[in-house]
Amino acid sequence: MSSDDAPSEARGSSPVETQRKSATLQETERIQAGPGPGRGPMGGGMVGQKAQTFVPSVKRILGRMRPERTKAVLVVLLAVVSVMLTAVGPRILGHATDLIFDGLIGRSFEPGTTKGQVISALRERGEDRQADMLASMDFVPGQGVDFDAVRNVLLTVLAIYLAASLLAWLQGYLLNDVVQNVVRRMRSDVEDKVNRLPLSYFDRQPRGELLSRVTNDIDNVSQTLQQTMSQLLTSLLTVVAVLGMMLWISPLLALVALASVPVSLLLTKQVMSRSQGLFITQWRKTGTLNAHIEETFSGHDLVKVFGRRREAEARFAAENDELYTASFGAQFVSGLIMPLMMFVGNLNYVLVAVIGGLRVASGSLSLGEVQAFIQYSRQFTQPLTQVASMTNLMQSGVASAERVFELLDAEEEVEDAPSTGARGSLRGEIRFEDVAFAYDPERPLIRDLSLVAEPGSTVAIVGPTGAGKTTLVNLVMRFYDVDHGRITFDGVDITTLPRTELRSRIGMVLQDTWLFEGTIRDNIAYGRPGATEAEILEAATATFVDRFVHSLPDGYDTLIDENGSNLSAGERQLVTIARAFLADPVLLILDEATSSVDTRTELLLQKAMAALRSDRTSFVIAHRLSTIRDADVIVVMEDGAIVEQGTHDALLAAHGAYARLYDAQFAAGLTPDAV
């Protein structure tokens, strides 16, 4: 699509986008209003869409796990059992501490006395607090530490922790499988979505920005799910299990520990509310920078030729600085959560230790119970701290997911009509009947256009830049659908044909060549994958590719990169023309297809195409009028309308628009008036 025929400003708005705008979109609109990727000569305007909120995006990510629900349930069960075993460990270890402490206390008293006698003696001496503490202990005067009992307790704890670790490993393995399947389906959905999007979407979206969503953002979602899902699930279950154990040991100390939760949640909420917007900005800036890099690299030769290297570097530096600022702000603000949570946790630890010590002294709790409770208090604040430390990664991943969801939610092409199978022999008659079309409803481009291309004829379309020439053939390809009227292919309205079926009848060669990394043979065979070697050579010979291939080191097996840098511009064009010829289309569209070849090759191509016109209709868009002199019909367009049509000689004799164009090229030369 020529930027002359479809200005990016005309394509950048749609009723759907207008309806979706809200106050939260103002910042996006402000950014896009200024200079940015795609607002230069190499791309369209950036699409602004409202970012979703955090919670709905998380729900949507979790909703994509439904196909893995069985594994997900098993992951949760394994996590529950693993966390419960881990939570029981400190309580049993506390019993080992009690055994050791009881043995040390018992050994300090004379054997032969009873526990009751020791306590009574302490009370008689007025040492009631010590007596209360010993009353809660299970010791035997004169008996030391029962190391056999301690060993059994430690072995039990070791077995519990080994079992918990094994279950945690299995849970992580299954969760990894779930996450990778979710991301794999997301990539597949994005790929399918891209293939269902209309051409107008890509006209509005800079390629670097789109690639950033498809690659960087999906990778970031994958990394976020991988690093946070297991830890988040385990942390939440740990909080519940540990809270239950703390309430069992001491409701009073549990209330002390719980007092830190509201403070932690309040601090986390305040930080998250500030950092979420910063992460969205970070990934938007990433897409902006990628778009500029892609745009500059793809037009590297032009940047060099016009001496714009310093401007490109300055713009890169400015956008790189903006990305640095956004990334630094997002990471710094979200990074505040961890130290804040640690501070609150340390305060909680001090309170638990002090109050727990007083409870031991009063005999309300044993030393092992307080030890276990201190461990639980750490285990209680640790998962909260872990969740808080994951918020920066979680917010970054959700911000990326929102950008991917915006792509998945983009408006698609109108659904194809069902295929009706064979439609008889194809002749190649194309009719435009009162066709009207506009990229922007307020700026009509084509109005009431009617045209007939007879089977086997060559129709040349000429006119000044912006007249609608490329738009006309893109309507035939159904890259866009007409607003009014209809286009028929052999008497059938093309809107009733599936796009794949319609485009399989058409071969198109653009002014801008497109080659993929592979051999010359592979690039030609792209036009018809099942073609034989003889058919490939026949197409190459007909389009004079065979003439230069033999001068290459490996002939047809010569590897070329995606830019075809080891071929000249004319040779690359010949390969694309050979590809179209191999497809053997009913309708052939050439959009300035010979503009990159030399005059001698152009004449040879005209002869080759003339030999093919007997069984194929051709549309030829050309600015060089010498290439279309022998066309059956020459259509002259101005401002989206046909102002003249006829043969070369008839149009020259009419002394109209075509004659003026012809005189400008061949009679007046390149004078200011001619231009």
MONORNOR-V280048 format. One record per pair of residues at least 24 apart in sequence whose C-alpha atoms are under 10 Angstrom apart, sorted by the first residue. I is the first residue (numbers start at 1). J is the second residue. Records with the same first field share a line. If there is no record, write none. Layout:
I=J  J
This chain:
1=199  200  203  469  470  471  473  474  479  510  591
2=465  466  468  469  470  471  511  591
3=41  42  43  44  203  465  466  470
4=464  465  466  467  468  469  470  471
5=439  445  465  466  467  468  469  470  471  472  639  640
6=44  200  203  438  439  440  445  466  468  470  471
7=43  44  45  203  204  439  440  466
8=38  39  40  41  43  44  45  46  200  203  204  205  439
9=39  44  45  204  439  440
10=44  45  204  438  439  440  441  442  443  444
11=44  45  200  201  202  203  204  438  439  440
12=44  45  46  47  48  200  201  203  204  205  439  440
13=45  47  48  204  439  440
14=411  439  440  441
16=49  410  411
17=47  48  49  50  410  411
18=48  49
20=48  49  50
21=48  49  50
22=49  50
23=50
24=49  50  51  52
25=49  50  51
26=50
27=281
28=281  284
31=284  285
32=288
35=315
36=206  288  289  291  292  315  319
37=205  206  207  208  209  287  288  289  290  291  292  293  294  295
38=203  204  205  206  207  208  209  288  291  292  295
39=204  206
40=292  295
41=295
42=206  207  292  295  296  298  299
43=202  203  204  205  206  207  208  291  295
44=200  201  202  203  204  205  206  207
45=202  203  204  205  206
46=201  202  203  204  205  206  207  209  210  288  291
47=201  202  203  204  205  206  209  406
48=204  205  406
49=403  406  407  410
50=402  403  406
51=277  280  399  401  402  403  405  406
52=398  399  401  402  403  405  406
53=276  277  398  399  402
54=272  273  276  394  395  398  399  401  402
55=398
56=398  402
57=398  399  401  402  405
58=394  395  397  398  401  402
60=401  402  405
61=182  183  186  221  225  398  401  402  405
62=182
63=182
64=179  181  182  183  185  186
65=178  179  181  182  183  185
66=178  182
67=178  181  182
68=175  177  178  179  181  182
69=178
70=178
71=171  174  175  177  178
72=171  174  175  177  178  179
74=170  171  174  175
75=167  168  170  171  172  173  174  175  178  230  233
76=171  175  230  233  234  237
77=167  171
78=164  166  167  168  169  170  171  172  174
79=164  167  168  169  170  171  172  230  233  234  235  237  238
80=164  167  168  171  233  234  237  238  241
81=163  164  167  168  237
82=160  161  162  163  164  165  166  167  168  169  171  234  237  238
83=161  164  165  167  168  234  235  236  237  238  239  240  241  242
84=160  164  237  238  240  241  242  245
85=157  159  160  161  162  163  164  165  167  241
86=157  160  161  162  163  164  165  238  241  242
87=160  161  164  237  238  239  240  241  242  243  244  245  372  375  376  379
88=157  160  161  241  242  245  372  376
89=154  156  157  158  159  160  161  164  372  375
90=157  242  245  368  369  371  372  373  374  375  376  379
91=157  245  246  249  368  369  370  371  372  373  375  376
92=153  154  156  157  368  369  372
93=150  153  154  156  157  368  369  371  372
94=153  366  367  368  369  370  371  372  373  375
95=149  150  153  154  366  367  368  369  371  372
96=146  147  149  150  151  152  153  154  157  368
97=150  153  366  367  368  369  371  372
98=137  138  139  145  150  366  367  368  369  371
99=137  138  139  144  145  146  147  149  150  153  368
100=139  144  145  146  147  149  150  368
101=137  138  139  144  145  366  367  368
102=134  137  138  139  140  141  143  144  145  146  366  367
103=138  139  140  141  142  143  144  145  146  147
104=139  140  141  142  143  144  145  146
105=134  137  138  139  140  141  142  143  144  145
106=134  137  138  139  140  141  142  143  144  145
107=139  140  141  142  143  144  145
108=141  142  143  144
109=140  141  142  143  144
110=140  141  142  143
111=140  141  142  143
112=140  141  142  143
113=140  141  142
114=139  140  141  142
115=139  140  141
116=141
117=141
128=362
129=360  361  362  363
130=360  361  362  363
131=361  362  363
132=360  361  362  363  364
133=359  360  361  362  363  364  365  366  367
134=360  361  362  363  366
135=362  363  364
136=360  361  362  363  364  365  366  367
137=363  365  366  367
138=366
168=230  234
171=230  234
172=226  229  230  231
173=230
174=230
175=225  226  229  230
176=225  226  227  229  230
177=226
178=225  226
179=221  222  223  224  225  226  229  230
180=222  223  225  226
182=222  225
183=218  219  221  222  223  225  226
184=218  222
186=214  218  221  222  401  404  405  408
187=214  215  218  219  404
189=408
190=214  218  404  405  407  408
191=408
192=408
193=407  408  409  410  411  412
194=407  408  410  412
195=412  413
196=410  411  412  413  414  415
197=407  408  410  411  412  413  414
198=410  411  412  413  414  478  479  480  481
199=412  413  474  478  479  480
200=413  439  479  480
201=407  410  411  412  413
205=291
206=287  288  290  291  292  294  295
207=287  290  291  292  294  295
208=286  287  288  289  290  291  292  293  294  295
209=284  285  286  287  288  289  290  291  292  294
210=287  288  290  291  403  404  407
211=287  290  291  294
212=283  284  286  287  288  289  290  291  400  403  404
213=283  284  286  287  400  401  402  403  404  405  406  407
214=403  404  407
215=404
216=283  286  287  290  400
217=283  286  287  396  397  398  399  400  401  402  403  404
218=397  400  401  403  404
219=397  400  401
220=393  394  396  397  398  399  400  401
221=393  394  396  397  398  399  400  401  402  404
222=397  400  401
223=393  394  397
224=390  392  393  394  395  396  397  398  400  401
225=393  394  397  398
227=390  393  394
228=386  387  390  391  393  394  397
229=394
231=383  386  387  390
232=383  384  386  387  388  390
233=383  387
234=383
235=379  380  381  382  383  384  385  386  387
236=380  383  384  387
237=383
238=376  379  380  381  382  383  384
239=376  377  379  380  381  382  383  384
240=380
241=376  379  380
242=373  375  376  377  378  379  380  381
243=376  377  379  380
244=376
245=372  373  376
246=369  370  372  373  374  375  376  377  380
247=373
248=373
249=365  366  369  370  372  373
250=356  359  364  365  369  370  373
252=352  355  356
253=351  352  353  355  356  359  370  373  374  377
254=352  373  376  377
255=352
256=348  349  351  352  355  377
257=345  347  348  349  351  352  373  374  376  377  378  380  381
258=348  377  380  381
259=348
260=341  344  345  347  348  381
261=341  344  345  348  380  381  384
263=340  341  344
264=337  340  341  342  343  344  345  381  384  385  388
265=341  384  388
267=336  337  340  341  344  388
268=334  336  337  338  340  341  384  385  387  388  389  391
269=337  388
270=337
271=333  334  335  336  337  388  391  392
272=330  333  334  336  337  388  391  392  395
273=333  334
274=329  330  333  334
275=329  330  331  332  333  334  335  391  392  395  396
276=330  333  334  391  392  394  395  396  398  399
277=326  330  395  396  399
278=325  326  327  328  329  330  331  333  334  395  396  399
279=326  327  328  329  330  331  334  392  393  394  395  396  397  398  399  400
280=326  327  330  395  396  397  398  399  400  402  403
281=322  323  325  326  327  329  330  399
282=322  323  324  325  326  327  328  329  330  331  396  399  400
283=323  326  327  396  397  399  400  403
284=323  326  399  400  403
285=319  320  321  322  323  324  325  326  327
286=319  320  322  323  324  326  327
287=323
288=319  320  323
289=315  316  317  318  319  320  322  323
290=316  319  320
292=316  319
298=563
330=392  395  396
331=392  393  396
332=392
333=392
334=388  389  390  391  392  393  395
335=388  389  390  391  392
336=388  389  392
337=385  386  387  388  389  390  391  392
338=384  385  386  387  388  389  390  391
339=385  388  389
340=385  388
341=381  382  384  385  386  387  388  389
342=381  382  384  385  388
344=381  385
345=377  378  380  381  382  384  385
346=377  378  381
348=374  377  378  381
349=374  375  377  378  381
350=374
352=377
353=377
413=479  480  481
414=480  481  495
415=495  498  499
416=495  496  497  498  499  500
417=494  495  496  497  498  499
418=496  497  498  499
419=496  497  498  499  500  501
420=496  497  498
421=501
422=501
423=490  492
424=490
425=490
426=455  489  490  505  586  587  615  616
427=454  455  456  489  490  491  586  587  615  616  617
428=453  454  455  456  457  488  489  490  491  505  506  585  586  587  588  615  616  617  618
429=453  454  455  456  457  488  489  490  491  492  586  587  616  617
430=454  455  476  487  488  489  490  491  492  493  494  587  617  618
431=476  486  487  488  489  490  491  492  493
432=472  475  476  485  486  487  488  489  493
433=484  485  486  487  488
434=484  485  486  487
435=472  475  482  483  484  485  486  487  641
436=481  482  483  484  485  486  640  641
437=468  471  472  475  480  481  482  483  484  485  640
438=471  480  481  482  483  484  640
439=471  480  483
441=483
444=639  640
445=471  638  639  640  641
446=471  472  482  483  484  637  638  639  640  641  642
447=483  484  485  639  640  641  642
448=484  485  640  641  642
449=484  485  486  640  641  642
450=485  486  487  641  642
451=487  635  642  645
452=487  488  633
453=489  617  618  619  632  633
454=490  616  617  618  632  633
455=490  586  587  613  614  615  616  617  618
456=586  587  612  613  614  615  616  617  618  632
457=587  613  614  615  616  617  618  619  631  632  633
458=587  588  589  609  610  613  614  616  617  618  619  620  628  630  631  632  633  634
459=589  617  618  619  620  621  628  630  631  632  633  634  635  645  646  647
460=589  590  618  619  620  621  622  625  627  628  629  630  631  632  633  634  635  636  645  646  647  648
461=591  619  620  621  622  623  625  628  631  633  634  635  636  637  642  645
462=620  621  622  623  624  625  628  634  635  636  637  638  642  644  645  658  661
463=621  622  623  635  636  637  638  639  640  642  643  657  658  661
464=623  636  637  638  639  661
465=623  637  638  639
466=637  638  639  640
467=636  637  638  639  640  641  642
468=637  638  639  640  641  642
469=591  620  621  622  635  636  637  638  639  640  641
470=510  590  591  592  620  621
471=640
472=619  621  640
473=508  589  590  591  619  620  621
474=589
476=502  503  506  587  589
477=502  503  505  506  507  508  589
478=502  503
489=587
503=585  586  587
504=583  584  585  586  587
505=583  584  585  586  587  588
506=580  583  584  585  586  587  588  589  616  617  618
507=577  579  580  581  582  583  584  585  586  587  588  589  590  618
508=576  577  579  580  581  583  585  587  588  589  590  591  593  618  619
509=573  574  576  577  578  579  580  581  588  589  590  591  592  593  594  620
510=573  576  577  589  590  591  592  593  594  595  621
511=573  576  590  591  592  593  594  595  596  621  622
512=569  572  573  576  591  592  593  595  596
513=563  564  569  570  571  572  573  574  575  576  577  593  596
514=562  563  564  572  573  575  576
515=560  561  562  563  564  572  573  575  576
516=559  560  561  562  563  564
517=559  560  561  562  563  564
518=557  558  559  560  561  562  564
519=554  555  556  557  558  559  560  561
520=545  549  554  555  556  557  558  559  560  564  572  575
521=555  556  557  558  559  575  579
522=556  557  558  559  579
523=556  559  560  575  576  578  579
524=556  574  575  576  577  578  579  580  581  582  583
525=578  579  580  582  583
526=576  578  579  580  582  583
527=576  577  578  579  580  581  582  583  584  585
528=579  580  581  582  583  584
529=582  583
531=582  583
535=582
536=578  579  581  582  583
537=578  582
538=578  581  582
539=575  577  578  579  580  581  582  583  584
540=574  575  577  578  579  581  582
541=578  608
542=577  578  581  582  604  605  607  608  609  611  612
543=574  575  576  577  578  579  580  581  582  601  604  605  606  607  608  609
544=571  574  575  577  578  601  604  605  608
545=571  572  573  574  575  576  577  578
546=574  575  578
547=571
548=574
568=596  597
569=595  596  597  598
570=594  595  596  597  598  601  602
571=596  597  598  601
572=596  597
573=597
574=601  602  605
577=605
581=609  612
584=612  615  616
585=615  616  617  618
586=613  615  616  617  618
587=613  615  616  617  618  619
588=612  613  616  617  618  619  620
589=617  618  619  620  621
590=618  619  620  621  622
591=619  620  621  622  623
592=620  621  622  623  624  627
593=620  621  622
594=622  624  627
595=622  623  624  627
599=627
602=626  627
603=627
606=630
623=661  662  665
624=661  662  665  666
625=658  661  662  665  666
626=662  665  666
634=658
636=661
